[in-house]
Amino acid sequence: MKKLLLLIAICTFFSTNAQFNQNAPWMESFDLENRTSRVKFQDVVDAFNTYWETRDPHVKGSGYKPFKRWEAFWENLIDEDGFIPTSTDLWNTWLEKEARSATRDPLIDESNWISLGPTSFTNQSTSTANIGRVNVIVKDPSNANILYAGAPAGAIWKSIDSGFNWTALINDELPQIGVSGIVVDHSDPQTVYIATGDDDAGDSYSVGVWKSVDGGATWAQTGLNPSNSPTRMNDIYMHPTNSNILWVSTNNGLWKTTNAGNTWSNNLPGQNTRDVKIKPGDPQTVYTVTSSSFYKSTNGGDSFSVVTQGLPASSGRLVIDVTPANPNVVYVVSADTGSGYQGIYKSSNSGSTFVQTANATNIFESNQAWFDLALAVSDIDENEIYVGVLNIWKSTNGGNSFVQINSWFQRNASYTHADIHFLRFYDNELYAGTDGGYFKSTDGGTTFTDYTVGMEISQFYRIDVSEQTATKIAGGTQDNGGFGYFNQWSNYHGGDGMEGVIDPNNDNLYYGFMQFGQNLFVSNNSGQSGSQAYGGPENGNWITPLAVNSEGEVYGAYSRLYRFSTSEGFTAVSTNFGQDIDRLEIDPNVPDNIYLGINNVLWKSTDRGVTFTNVEAFSTNITSIEVNNNDSDVVYVTTAGSNGDIRKSVDGGLTFTDITGTFPNITKLVIKHRKNDPLNSLYVGTTLGVYRYDDNVGVWEEFDNNLPHVAVTDLAINVIDEKIIAGTYGRGIWQSDLATTELAQDDIRLVSVNDPTQNSFTCGDITPQITVKNNGQNVINDIDVTWSIDGGANTNFTWNGTLASEETTIIDLTTLSLPRGEHSLSVSVNITNDTFPNNNNSDITFFTNDAGVAQLINTFEDPADELISFNEGGGTPLWERGVPTGPDLNTAQSGTQVYGTNLAGNHPDLTKGFLLSQCYDLSAIVGPVLKFHMAFEIEFDWDLAYVEYTLDGGDSWSLLGTSNDPNWYNSSRIAGDGLGNNCFNCVGGQWTGQDTVMKEYSYDLDAFTNEPNVIFRMVYHSDQSVTFEGVIMDDFYVDGTLSTEEFSVNDVLIYPNPSNNIFNIKLKQVTNFNYTVTDIMGKIVLKDTNITRSTFELDMSNHASGLYFLNINA
């Protein structure tokens, strides 16, 4: 058994494919079946580019993107002569790895990889997002609850509960092959066969037909195996009464076995068969098709004849289906040589002749039928047929006319992901395999249910991890968009997700490119609820490089280097290189140093990208660049091909030495250096897992316990949590602990500047604290601490004590009394002989609040009236104080200034902004009422405003009131209420729509009269498109009668009264109090807070003669 598992694992490397789809129009000139020479990668690329010179690649479903995915992966594997590796090359690569694995010490590998998914995700508002592509779904004929599904690079999955949960059948020790065909033995359901490889996009190479006799727990080769297998396989079928007989279609003929897979015969040699079907009830009649010919056999597939009558003379792809509803009926869907719609053809005499149906509608909607084309006929109605390419179309009259039953960009009841690869009926239920997963309809396509949840089949291009925590990850997936992880997965942008990076100083900020860098998506809440899109300056590579430096500056690499900001967009930094940039690396220690990789040439800038110097040319293309996190002079480069190198420079890239050493001949895709590691640990992701090296061991070792043998396209390291993250091309995201390393002799690490408000809005003094850790071997007795608040002068002191190796301690700073608003606290620590001073600094921003005064109307006229405002995830606050000048919202209730969501126009998309009140002691007020004036122009049922309150300083917030309360909300809708395909952010009570005239709104707070600390906040939430002016608000206050503990008239003496200018106020008792002076209209003309004097003056010289009211609140 042990040898069987090792042999199975040999196939793993063939989860990559050295050959593109033969049916693609630009591949016609290659004649791959009869070609004797090896194919050069650039020849395929040139043929592709020539084909597209006269076509529009930007049309959805054009077929352009599937090739670019293939190109982006395979450009890393070509050898120094430019050849695509053959199956023999890949086989030998695995043999080398197997031999090394058999002799390694298992105790050396400390990795413990676990899957992080995604197996499900939230925020499905992006219609292009899902888990990953599914090529085939098969139901166990003996148990309807058991399903098998095949993925292009994620192997085979099994469900025993009708698709609600899934288990990978090829996991840690077994190969991550592609699967395009599955069949379950009807006489023994424990026996399962799979046809391997990715038949449509070439994401994986075929390694033959494999067989399991224990329900998929273990697998063995059949007679059609890696030594003799065609490069592609499609569907596989079993004889309905004799399970020893099977047929499989391949790109080199239709193969048949009569002894359960022990031996196979090729009965259509040299023919690129794309589909095979068996006539229901008559297994002697077998149908198969190539790209342009229909074949029929009447002797069980031993020989075939070509059928031409009624079928097109030439075509680019054919697919077929049959139905037990009428075994004599055969349908053929044809694509023309340009992969566009050609016609539907029907036979009523078992495929002897065909007649084209009357349908003239372009049900393909695209020209990519070479990549995805599927056909299914109802198993109970011969006239009900379904065709899928971009979307799914349905006919109920035998193909004479069709209606479109869903749309890839509308996530409604009939939604499936775009690009339909598989359609088949089981028990009157329609199964669909798409680029986004497996969907099923039980009502003839009226509705579809997604059953992909639980599969780990995402194909990630690039990933990043937060520097602060390993619980935050950004990444981009093939055809399923950009994903953000913050203890759960969420989709934050569509398209093909590419580079995803996280701001090192604010890990709420995620940046993600789509294909070609056409759009940059910015999320300010860790990718959890959509993003703002910014158009790219030009088209770059399929995977356009993206990076953020240590100061938070964002760079994108196209034909030149650009710097990005949300306020200015993209600004060109460098000159044009004449071709697209492939790799981008910014020195983590010195942001002036930037490295670029263009093909095999390394470029360096020392002035933040303004000028570059060509510093090195390697023998093959550069696949990765990494600057040592401890020493800017040390640079690492990996190069393409199984014989590619790992190079190291110790002089900033001027010269390089080869450190490949004992590394096996496996393609190296990415290299990462562990920060603050005295041993300089290096990790390399390859097409066969992860390897590790450090200065102590001096050799490359496998680091892949429990990690599926799958291409690792990117790595990311979080040193605080000591985790390494791997992005794979077919099995999602994986995480492991970092390997044990040595400690420096002396090293202090500032773990964190602890939030002095504990994430609340404290009303009162605060005492900031810091957490430090002894990261060295020696005991620490003295730590020099320097800190400053709001950019002010530094305060220095020395902590004295005993801090043992790897221990932590908390150090108090000075107690602070700060005004209301946002504050920043910066701290640095230092010890003698500190090895890694780059982990000694940190800062934090936080808010402090203060007490509000009952009956004091905040007119927002003065800077002292400013409230706390911020956005979810940070960024420029949505709410701003000033003069409103919008087209419709342009009037203050009093004075000239208000708070608004945009004082001069429309608010931004995808923003959740908060405006906080002061802290109110409602226990001191009788009959409290919250009041404010407001006008609004809000996109109805999409954007909204509402009020929340907190009783615990902001730890938790609750909606204040409902639409049933008088003079309050105008909407009671809640997300998911089924009343419309909108209101996704509705909370059950809100303002939405338009009322542009200032009106007073009020809410009775009697329910809170025992609460000593209540804070209110106005929330404005905008969705991802369409904006209006939003909200303006004025004259905010809490009204009510002061409690019996307030001053009596006899406690206050006012003299002279009346007076021309100066009034003297004397109190009988000294206490802390606030006062306001209002005119007869209730407008505040004078105020002061926190007074502790028994005597004070009121200067009314700047106010007109009249009657005024003095209100004192103690």
N, C-alpha and C positions, 0 to 999 in steps of 0.2 A: 504493500500500500504506500509506503514512503516513496518508493521509486515512481509510482504512478503520479503522486502529487507533484514531484519534481518535474516529471515529463510534461504534465499538464501546464505547469508554470512556464515551460519553454515557449508556449504560445504567447505569453504575455506581450512580448515586444511587438507582436503582430497586431497589436491594437493601434498601430499606425499603418498607413497605407502608402506605398510608393507609387501609386498610379491613380490618376484622376479618372472620373467617370467617362467611359468610352462613348457614351451616348451624347455627351456634350457636343454641340455643333463644331466647336473649334478643334475637337480631337479627331475629326474625320481624316485628316492628312496623315495620321500616325500609323494607321493599320496595325494596331497593337497585337492582334492575334497572330499575324505573320511576321512581325518584326523580329529580327535576330539580334540587333544591337541594343545596348542599354539606352534608356531615355534620359536626356539631360533636362534638368529642372528648368533651365532658362528657355529651352526649346518650347516647353509647354506654356510657359509664361508669355513668350513672344507670340505664339499662336493665339492665345487668349487675347492679348492686347490688339493684335491685328483684327481679330473678329469684331472687337468692340469699337474700332475706330469710327464706324459708321452707325453706331447704335447708342441709345441712351441708357447708361448703366443705372440711372437713378430711379427708373420706373420700378415700383414695387412688383416683385415676382419676375424680374427680368432674368434672373439666374446669375447675376453678377456677383452677389454676395456669397453664395456657396463656394464659388471658386476662390474668392479672396480668403475665406476661412481655411481652405485647403492649403493655399499658398503660404499663409502666415505660419502654419505649423511646419510644413515641409521644408521651408527655406532654412530652417535650423538643422536639418538632417543631411543636407547634401554634402558630398565629400569635396576635397580640394580641387577636383577636376570638374565639379559641377554636376555630377551624376546623382540621380535619385537612387537610394539604396535598394537592392533587390531583396527578395525573401531570404536568400541565402545569407546575405549580409546581416540581416536582422536575426536570423536563426543563430549564427555564430556569435553574435553579441550576447544573446541570452546564455549560450553554452559557457561563455567566459564567466558571466555573472554566477551561473549555477555552480561552476567549479570552485569559485572563490567562496560562495556561501557555504559549501559543504565543509570547508576547512576552517572557517572562522570560529573564534571563541564567542559563544553566545552571550557571555557575561560582559563583553566589551560594549555591545550595543545597548545603551540605556534608554532608547526611545520607547515610548508607550503611546502610539498614535491612537486617537479616537476620532470618530466622525463628528463634525459640527453641522453637517447638512450642506445646503438647505434641503429639507424634505417637505417643508411647507413654508409659507411666508404670509405676512400681513400686507396691507396696502396694495390691493390688486387693481387700483385705478388705472395703472398702465396696462393697456390691453395686450402688449407684446410680451408681458412677463409671465413666466411659469418655471417649472423645474428643469425640464430638458427634453430632448427628442426621444420618441419611442418609435421603433421601426415596425414592431409586430406585437400582437396580443393574441394569445390562444387560450381557449377554455378546455379544461380536462373533460373529455367526453363521458367519463364515468362519474364525475363529481363537479357539479356546476359551480361550487364555491371556490374551486381551485383554478387559478389563472396563472399564466406565465407571460412575461413581457420581455422583449429584447430591446436594448438600447445600442446606439452606434458605437460607443466607446465605453459603455458602462455595463456590458455583459447582460446576464439574464437575471430576472427577478421573479419571485413567486409569492402569490397571495393565497391564503386558505380561507379568506372570508370575503370573497367576491370583490376584491380590490380595495378594501378599506385599509389594509395594512400590507406591507411588502417586506420581503427578506431577500437579500442578495445571495444568490446561489454560488457565485464565483467571487470569493472575498480574499482574505489575507494571503493564503498560500497558493491561491489559484489565479488564473490569468484574467486580466481585464480586457477580454476580447469584445469585438462587436458581434451582435446577433441580429440577423435579418430574417430568419426563418425558424419556426419551432413546430414540432409535432409531438403529440402525446399518444402513446400506444393505446388503442382502444381495448385491447385484450389484457393489457397489464399497465395500468396507469402509473406505475412506478418507473416505467421506461419512457425516457424523453430524449428526443434528438434535437440538436440545434444546427442550423446552417450559419456559419460564422462570417464575420466581416460586416462592413457597412456597405450595402448595395447601392446607396444613392449618392452620398457625399464623399466617400472614400476616407472617412475618419478612422477606419480600421481595416486591416488586411485579413483576408480569409485564411483560416488555418484548417479548413476542411469541415467535415461533419463530425460532431462530438456526441457522445451517448452517455446517458446516466441510467442506471438500473435501480436507483434508490431515491427517486423523486427529486433529483437535482442536488443531493448532498455531495456526491462525488461524480467525476466525469472521466471518460476515457476516450482515446482516439478510436475512430473507425478506420476502415480501409482507405477512406478519402481523408488524408491527413496532411500535416504541414509539408511533407516531402513531395506530395504529388497534387496538391490542391490548386485549383484555379485561384486567381487573385480576388475574385468576387463570387459571392453566392447570394441567391435571392430567396425564393420560397422553397419549402420542402413539404411533400405530401406523402401520406401512407395509404397503402391499399386498404380499402374498407373492411375486408374480411381476412386478409393475410398480412399480418403485421411484419413479416420478414421482407416485404416488398416496399421500397420507398423510391421516390423520385426527387431530385433536387436540381433546380435551374442555376446555371453559373455563367460566367462570361466566357467559358470555353466549353459549352455544350450542356446537354441535359444528361445527368448521370442517374443510373438506376442500380439498386442493389436488390438481390433476391434472397440474401442470407443475413438480414438484420444489420447490414453495414459492414460485414467482414470484408467483402470485396465489392467493387463498383465497376460498372461499364459505362463508357461515354457513348451515347447513341446519337448524338448530334455534334460530333467533334468540330471544334473551330467556330462554332456558332455562339454568339453572345445572347443567350436566352435570358429574358428579363422576367418571365412569369410562367407558371405551370398550373394547370387545373385538371382535375379528373372528372369525367362525366358522372353525375350522380346516378348510382345504381348500376353503372357499367364501367368498372375499372379497366377494361380493355381499351377504352377510348380515352386517350390522353391528349391534351392540347398544350402547346407551348408557343411562345412568340419570341422573335428577336426584335431588333429595333424597327424592322420593316417587313417582316414575313410572319405569316401564321402557319403553324405546323400542326398536323393531326396524325395521330397513331391509332390504329384499331387492333394492335396486338400488344397492348400493355406497355407501349413506349419502347419496344425493341427496334422499331423502325418508324420513320415519319415521311409524310408527303406534304408538299407545300400546297396550301389553298390560296387561290388568288381571286376567284370569282366574287365580285362585289366589294373587294377590299382595295384600298389605294395602292397605286403602283409603287409609290415610295413614301416613306414616313420616317420620323425621327425616333418614335417610341410607340409601342403598343402594350396595352394591358388587357386582361381578359377576366371574365367571371361567368359562373354558371349558377343554376339554382335548382334545388330539389322540387320547387313548385312546378317546373316543367323541364325535365332532364334534357330535352332536345334543344333547348335555347342556349345560345352562346352569345355573349355581348363582347365587343371589342371597342375600346376607346383608342383613338389614334391622335398622335401629335405629329405635326409636319416637321420637316427637317430643321426648321428654326425653333422647334419646341413649343410652337403655338397650337391652338386648337385646330384639328383637321376634321374630325367627325366621330359619330357614334354608328357602329355597324352591328346588325343583329342577324343571327342565324337561327332558323327554326328547324334545321335538319342536322343537328349535331355537328355543326361546323363545316359542312360540305360546301355551302354557299352562303353569301352574306348580302344584306341589303342595307344601304345607308339610311338612317332615320332622317326625319324632316328637320331636326333641330338645327338652327343656324346661329343660335346665341353663343357667344364666346364664353363658355362656361369655365375656361381656364383662367381668364382674366390676366394672363401673363404669358411669358415665353420661357418658363423654367420647367417644362414637363420632363426634361432629362433628369431633373433633381427630385421632383415629387409629382406623382400621378397615381391616383388610386381609384378603384372601381369596386362597387359592391351591388349585388342584386338581392332583393328581399328573398328570404327562404320560404315565404308563403305567397308571394305575388310576383309573377314573372315580369310584370310591367312596371314595378317599382324599383328604380335604379338610382344609385348615388354616385356622383363623380366628385373627386376632390383634387384640387391643385393648390390654389391659394386659399379658397374657401370651399364649402361643400354645397353642391347643387343637387336637386332632387327632381326626378321625373316620375309621373304616375301613369304615363301612357306609352311605355316602352321606348322611351328616349326620343320621342317626337318633339317634345318641348320640356324645358326645365325651369325651375324657380330656384333662386338662391335662398338657402335656408339659414345662413349665418354670415357674419362678417367679422374678420379677424380684429378689427379695431373697435368693435362694440361688445363690451363684456356684459352681455345680457343673458337671458335664459338659454338661448340657442348657441351661445359662444363656444367656439373651440379656438385654440391657437392657430395661427397661420401655418401654411405649408403642410399639406395632407399627404402622408406617406403610406398610410394603410387604412383600408376600409374593409370590414367583413361582418357578416351577420352570423350570430349564434342565437338560436332559439328566439327568433324574431326581435333581437336586440342588435343595434348597430354599434360596432366598436370602431373607434378612430384613433390612429396613431399619428401624432403631429410633431412639429418642431418644439412644441411646448409640453408634450406628454400624451397621456391616454385619456380619452373621453368616451362616454357611452350614452346612447340615446335609447330609451324604451318606448318612445312615442313617435317613431317615424321622423325624427330629426327636429321636432318642435322644441324640445329641450335637450341639452346635453349636461352630463355631470362629469366633473373632473375627478379621475381616480388616480392621479399621479402622486398624491400626497403619500409620503413614506419612502419613495424611491430617492436614492442618492445618485443622480445621473447628470448633474450639472457639469458643463464644460467651461471651466474658468480660464480666461486669458491672463488676467493679472489680479493681484490682491495687495492689500496694505493692512497694517494693524496699528492701532493707537499706541503712542509711546507711553501713555499713562496706564492703560489697562488692556489685557488680552481679550476682554469681552466686547471690544469694538473693532469691527473688521469691515473693509470695503472691498468690493470686487466686481468684475464684469464677466458676464457669461455669454456664450454663443447663442444668439438669436433670442435671448430671454432677458436682456437688459442688465442694468446695474443694481447690485444688491448691497444693502447695508445690514450689518449685524450688530446688535446691542442687546445681547442675551436672547434675541429672537431675530429672525430674518425678515427684512422688508424690502420690497422693490422700490427704488427711488428714481429710476429712469428707464426708458424703453430702448428699442433698437438692439443692436449687438452691443453689450456692455464691454468696454475695453479696460484701459487703465482706470483704477480707482485709488485715490490717495486721500489721506487724512491729515489735516493740519496738525503739526506736532505740538502746537501751543494751545489749540482749542479743538479737542477731539469731537466736538459736535459738528464741525465743518468737514463734510465729505465732498470731494470733487470727483466727477466721473465723466470720461469721454465715451461717446458712441463711436461707431465705425468712421474711419477717416478723420476723426476729430471734428466732424461736422457740427457737433454741438457739445458744449461743456455744461454738465449739470451740477448745480451747487445745492447741497442740502445743509441746512443749519441745525438739524436735529438728528444727526447720526443716521441719516437715510431712512428714518422711520415713517415719513409721510410726504413723499414726493420731493420735488426739487424745482429750482429755477433754471431755465435753459438760457444759455448764451451762445450765439452763433460763432462758429470757428472762423478764423481769418482766411482760411483756404482749406483745401483737402490735403491731408497728410497720408501717411501709411494707413493700411487697414487697422493696425494697432498703432495709433499715434501716441508717442511717448508723452507722459505727463509726470510732473514732479513738483514737490513743494519743499522749499528750503527751511533751514532751522528758524528763520525769522517769519515764516508763514507766507513768503512770496511764492506764487504759483507760476510755473513755466510749462509751456507746451511746445513740442518740437515738430515742426512741419518741414518745409523746404528751408526755413530759417527758424531761429529760436524766438519765441514770443513770451512776454510776461503778461500775466492776466490779473485783473482786479474786477470786482463786481461793479465798481463805479466807472471804470474806463474800458472794460472789455480787454481785448488783446492788443498789445503794443509790440511792434517788431523791435527786437533787441539786436540781433545779428544781421549780417548780410545774407544773401541767398546762396545756398550751397549747390544749387543746380539739380538737386535730387532730394528726395525725402529722407529725413533723419530716422534712423532705426532705433537707437538707444539714447537714453538721457540719464545722467547721474550727476547729482549735486553733492559736493563735499559737505558732510554733516557738521564739520568743524569750522570750515572757512567757506561761507556761502559765495564768495567771489570765484571760487574754483568750480567750474562746470565742465563735464566731459560729455562728448557726443560720440556715438558709433554710427558710421555710415558705411554699409557693407562691411568690409574688412578693415576700415581705417578708423583710428582713434584720434579725436580732436580734443584740444584742451583750451579753456579760457580761464584767465586769472582776473578778469574784470567784469564778472557777472554776465558773460555772454556777448559783450560788445565785439570783441575780436577773438578769433580762434587760431590755434596753431596745430598743424598736422604733426602728431607726435609719434605715431607707430602704425605700421601696416602689418596685419597678420595673414597667415596662409589661407584661412577661411573666414567667413563672416563672423562678426562679433555677436554673441548671444546675450551677454550680460556684462555690466561694469559695476564695480563696487569699490568705494573708498573706505579704507580702514577707519572705524569710528574713533580710534584712539590716536591715530597718527595720519595726518593729511598727506604725508609723503608716500604712504603705502597705498597702492591701487591694484586691484585684481580684475582680470578680464578672462571670460570664457569664450571659446570659439566653436563654430558649428561643426557638425559631423561626428560620427562615432569615434573618429581619430582626432577630434578637436582637442585643443589644449586648455590648460588653466595656467595663466601667466600672472606674475607678480612683479610690480615695480616698487622700489624703495626710494625713488628719487622723483616722485610726482609725475610719473609717466614718461620720463625721458628714455629709460631703458627698462627692459623686461627680462625676467628669467622664467624658465619653464618649471612649474611646480606640479605638473600632472602626475609625475612619479608613478605610483602603483595604481592609479585610477584606471578602472577597466575601460574598454573601448565602448563607451556608452555616450550618447549625445548629451552634452551638458547644457542645460537651458537657463539656469540662474545660479548666481553665487551670492551669499550673504555672510557678513562678518558680525560676530557677536560683540556688542559694545561693552566696554569696561571689563574685558576678559584678559587677564595677564597672559594667557596661553594663546590668544588670538584665534579662537575657534572659528572655523569656516564651515559653512553648510552649502552643499551643491544639490540642486534639484535636476533630475535627469529624466529621460524617457523610461527609466526603470527604477524610480524611487529616489531616495535621498542618501547622500554620503556626507561624512564629516571628517575634519582634519583639525589638529591643533599642534602647536609648537612642541609639545611634550611627546605626543605619540609619533608625529612625523610621517605618518602614512594615512592614506584615505581608507575609511572604514564605512561599512554599511550602517545606516541609521534609519531603519525602516520596519521595526517590529510592529506588526498589525496593520501596516500601511499597504493598501492594495498595490499590486505591481502595475502602476499606471503612470502616464506622463505627468510629472510635476512641473507645471509651467511657471510657477512663481513661489517664492518663500518670503515670509515676513517674521521678524523677531521682536518680542516684547521682553526686555530684560528685567523689568520690575516684577512681572509675574513669572518670569523665567519660562516662557512658552515660545515655541516655534510653530508657525502656521504654514500649511502647504495648500496651494491652490492646484487642483488636478484637472486634467482635461478628460472628464468622464465620470468622476466619482466625487465631485464637490470639494468641500473644504475639510481638511484634517488638522488636528492639533496634537502636539506632544510636548512634554517637559523637555527643556534643554538638558544637554549632558552636563554632568558634574564637572566643575572646573576649579582651578586653584584660586585662592583669594590673594589679593595684593598684600604686601607687608603692612602698609598704612593706607586706609581709604575710608573717608567719611561720606555717607550719602544722605542728602536731604531728601527723605522719602516724600514728604508733603508739607505744604503750608496748610494747616487745617482750617477749614472754613470757620471763622469765629462766630458766625451766626448760625452754624449748623444747618445751612440751606434755608434758613427762615428769614423773616424781615424783622429783626430785633429792634425793639423800641427801648433803648437804654445803652449803657456802657457795654463794651466787649473786651475780652482778653484773648488776643490771638495766641495760638500755639503752633509749634512745628514738631514734626516727627523726624528723627534722625536715626540712622542705622550705621553701626560699625561694620563696614564691608571689608575690613582688613583682618589680618591675623593678630596684630598687636593690640593691647588694651589702650583705649583712649581715655585720657584724664582731663583734657582741656579742649574746648571747642569754641572758636571765635565766631560770634554771631553778629551779622550786620543786617539791619532792616530799615525800610523806609515806607511811609504811607503816602499814597497819591503823588509819588514822584518828589517828595520833599527831602529834607536833609536826612542823612544816614544816622542811625542810632547804633552804637556798638556796645557789646558787652561780651564777657567770656563766661561760658558755662564750665563749672568744675564738678567733677565727679568721677565715677568709674563706669566705663562702658566696655564690656567684654566683646570679644569677636562675635559677630553676627547677632548681637543684641540690639534692640531699639529702645529709645526713650523719648518722652515728650517734654519739650522745653517751653515754658511760658514766656511770652513777651510782655510788654507794658499794657496795663489797662487803658483803653482809649474811649473818649467821648467824642463821637463824630456826628456831623450834621447829616440830615436826611439826604439820601442819594447813593450813587455807586462809588465804591472806593477800590483802590488797588493796593495790595501789600506785597512788597518784594523782599525776599530774604536770601541771604547767602551764608554758608558756613564754611569753615576752613580748619584744618589741623596741620601740624608740622609734617613735612614730607608726604603730603597727600598725593597719591599715585594718579588718581583720576579726578581732577578738579571740574571736569565737565558734568559731574552729577551733584554739584554743590549748590546750585541755584534753582530757585523756583519762585513763583508768584501766584497770586490768586486775586480775583475780583469778587466783591460781595456787596450787598446792599444793607444799609441801615435805615431805619424808619424813626419817626418821632410821634408824639401824641397829637391828636387832632382836638380842636376845640369845638364843642357843641355850639350850634347857631352861628358859627363863624363861616361866612360864605366865601369860598375860594373862587375869586374872579379870574385867576390866572394872569393878572396884569403885571406882576413883578417877578423877578427871578426867584424871590423867596417863596413864591407860590408854586414852584415846580414840584411835581410829584415824581415818584419812581416809575419809569417806563422801560420796558425791555421786550425782546422777542423770544419766543421759544427757540432755543438753540443759539442765541446770541445774534450778533450783527447790529446794524444801525436800527435803533428802536423805531417801530412803526408809528407810535404815538409821539407827536411833537407839539410844543407850545408855540403859539405865534398868532399872527393875523391871518384869518382865512381869506383866500383869494380865488377859490375855485369857481367854476362857471355857475354852479347851483348852491354850493355851501360856502357862503361868504359873509355871514353876519354873526357877530357875537351877541350874546344876550345882554351883557353889560360891558362897558369899556370897549376895547378893540381886540382882545386876545382870547383864544380858546385853546383847548386841546383837540387835535384832529389826527386822522390817520394819514392824511397828506393835505397840507394846508393850501397847496396850489394846483392840485389835480388829482389824478387817480392813484389809489394805493397800489402796492406791488402784489403780484401773485404769490401763492404758496407761503403765506406769512400768518403767524399767530402772534399777535401783539397784546401786551398787557399794560394797563395803566392802573397803578395802585394808589389807594387812598392812604391817609395817615392811620394811626392806631386809635380807635375810639373806645373809651370806657363807657359803655351803654348802661352800666349799673348806676351811673351818676345822673342819668337823664330820664325824665318821666315822659312817656309817649314819644320815643324817638322815631323819626321818619327820615329815610334817605331821600334826598332831593337833588336834582340836577336838570339843566336844560340841554336838549339834544336835537339835532337835525341829522338826517341820514339819507344817503343814496347808495343802496347795496344791491348787488345782483341777486334777484329774488330766488330763494331756496338753494342758492349755491354758496354765497358768502353770508356772514351773519355776525351780530354783536350781542353780547349778553353780559350779565353781572354775576360774579361769584363772590363768596365770602369765605373767610377762614377764622377759626377760633383758636388756632394753635400756632400763630405766627407764620403761617404759610406752609406748614408740613402737609396739610390736606386742604382742598378747596371743594366747595359745594355750590351748585347753582342756586342763585337767590331768586325765589319766586317762580311763578308759572304764568302762562298767558291768561289764566282765569283771574289773576289778581288785577284790581282796578288800576288803570293808568300805568300799565306795565307792558309786557311783551305783546307782539302782534302775531306770533307764530308758536305753535305747540308741537311742530313736527320733530321727529327724532330719526336719526340715521337708521336705515333698514326697516322703516315702517311700511314699505310696500306701496306707498302712495304716489310714487314717481321715481324715475331713474335720476334722482338728484338728492339734495339735502344730505350728502354723505358726511358732513361735519355737524349736522344739527344735533342739539343736546336735549331737546324736549321743551325748551323755552328760549326765545331769542327774538331780536328784531331783524327783519330782512325786508327787502323791497325799498320803497322810497317814501319819505316824508321830509321834504327839504326845508320846512318852516320850523324855526326854533320853538320847541314846546317843553313845558316842564313835565318831568316824569318823577313819580314818588313811590316809595315802598314803605309800608308800615313795619317797623322793627320791634314791635311789642314782644315778639317771641324771643328777643335777645336781650331783654332788660336786665338779666342777671349776668351778662357777659362783660367782663372787665377789659377784654382786649379783642376787638373785632376790626378786621381789615377787609375792605372791599376792593375788587378790581374789575375794571371794564375790559372785556376780552373782545378782540376783533379777529375773525378767522376767515382768511381768503383761500379759495381753492386754486387749482393750477392754471386756470385760464379765465379771461374776461374780467376786467376791473372797472369799478366806478370810483366815485369820490370817497365813499366810505362814510365816516362819522365825524361830526364836530360836537364838542361838549363844552358847556360853560356853567358857571355858578354852582359848583358842587359843594354840598354841605350835609351835615346831619342836624336836622331841626329837632326841637323838643323843649320841654320845660326843665330847667335845672332842678335838681333834687333839693330836699329840705336842708341839706348840709351846706348850701351856698350862703354867701353873706346876706345879712339883713340890711335894710336901709339904715338902721341906727349904727351899723358897724362902719359906715363910710361917711367921711366929711368932705364936701366939695366947696372950695372958696377961691376967689369970689365967684358967685354964680347969680346972674350972668356975668360974663367977662368979655373984654374986647379980643383978647388973644390967649392969655395964659390962665389955665385952671390948676389949682393945687388940690391934690388928692391925698387924704390922710386916712389910714386904716387903723382901727383900734387894736388889731392883732396882726402880727407878722406871719405870713405864710407864702407859699409859692402859688402864684396866680397868673392868669392871662386876662387881657382886657381887649375890647373892641369899642370903637365909637362909630355909630351909624347915623345916617341922616334919616329924615322922616320917610324916605322910600325904601329904607332897609339896606342901602348901600354902605359898605364899610369904607370909612374915610381915614381911620387911624387904628392901629392895633399894635400889640406887643405881647410877648410870651415869656414865661419863666421869670417873673419879677419876684424878688424876695425883699424889697424895701417897703417900709410902712408909709413912706411919703414919696410922692413923685409928681411931676408936672405933665400937663397936657398942653402942647403948643398947637393952637387952632388958628394961627395967623394966616395960614395958606388956605383957609376955608371960608366960604361965604357966611354971612350972618344968617342965623336961623336956629331951629330947634334940633338938638342932637341927643342921642341916647348913649349912655355909658353902660356897658355890659361887662361885669367882672365875674370871672369863673375861677374858683379856687379848687 
